[in-house]
Amino acid sequence: MPSGLVALALGGFGIGLTEFLIAGLLPQVASGFAVSEAAAGWLISGYALSVAVGAIALTAATARLPRKQVLLGLVALFVVGNLLSAIAPNYPVMLLGRIVAALCHGSFFGIGSLVARSLVAPEKKSQAVAIMFAGLTVANVLGVPFGALVGERWGWRAAFWAVTAIGVLALAGIAALVPAWAGRVRPATGTDPVPGRPATGPGESDPAPPSGLRAQLRAFRSWQVWLTLTATALSYGGMFGAFSYIAYTFTEVSGFAPADVAWLLMVYGVGLVVGNLVGGRAADRDRDRALVLALSGLTLALALFGLLAGSATASVVLVFVMGVTGFASVPGMITRVTDYAHGAALAASANVSASNVGNALGAWLGGLAITAGLGYTSPLYVGAGIALLSTVVMVIAARRARTPRVADRAPTS
């Protein structure tokens, strides 16, 4: 695997840390700025909303620019946002820093996935995307404890200084290790005029990515693009519908102490890392089959978790399986949507926005179930139901792909 993927993974790690570490710092930040817990919570929800908006807006605005230069600009924006948070003299500036840092999130993973897949041979494209996303999954494991540890020892500002430094390293790494041609079209002739570029055989090229906004919007005429985006939103909705309230399940149903929740979440995070890497390899072998299996596995894991949540041992095993199956579909979903979108960066970023929409939907429905008095296992059943819908959508997409219509045809890969 090319060294440029390591630089992309480092950028993903830094962005992931920014997203997750704030959860462990909220009490300190609220106290430091003398604001309520609810106001401090906007540092999380405001970030999530900015991710959804920035993923589409920045990708559309940079549609005609070279992808490496766009990535460098996005990481620079990330550095500026975290620097603002680190030096913020008051709460409004802190919130502004969070919003600025969040704007790059969706576009980085959307455009970065296209750059990652261009660095390797076509039969390894999902694995390349998985390596880039490995930074995000590792950040999920380390983000909250990292923020809490650094914040406790040196104050919450130190955590943002550390993330700013990681952003600077990622910026330097991408500048030095990601080639200038990254993200461009590969020729299908078996020859490659760009020195150092992975060789490809006849019929193994990626499509010429549309450069203009209007051309990129045409990619959304494909039903396969919409089916994949829908499956992505529902799969995230299923996983986060359960995950958003998992601490209550652990403490109120499984019998764990509140102090145990931190290491239980790390078990879940390790599952994400494993699922991401395994899912990327499986998708390169048979992508649609791997996606259907992953989503079916998530549905089953959530349903079993709901049934067996009263057992502490079963809860530990199933929260790990939930992480594995929940993230195993991510690399394949991204390569699938970008294949059917003919390499349009806007579709890749739309996939990130779809995942955030799914997160919000799942958390909302899970909360409604608890409010209705259905108990702290109800979000698991809600998640299983949403994941089942995702599986059905993916089965429809896979069957439609066997007899594609003109608008649905993906480029040969």
JOQUI-V464642 format. One record per run of one state. SS is the DSSP state (H for helix, E for strand, C for the rest). FROM is the first residue (numbers start at 1). TO is the last residue. If there is no record, write none. Layout:
ss = <SS:SS>
from = <FROM:FROM>
to = <TO:TO>
This chain:
ss = <C:H:C:H:C:H:C:H:C:H:C:H:C:H:C:H:C:H:C:H:C:H:C:H:C:H:C:H:C:H:C:H:C>
from = <1:3:25:26:34:37:62:67:88:91:119:122:155:156:178:213:222:223:244:246:253:258:309:312:328:330:341:345:372:378:403:406:409>
to = <2:24:25:33:36:61:66:87:90:118:121:154:155:177:212:221:222:243:245:252:257:308:311:327:329:340:344:371:377:402:405:408:413>
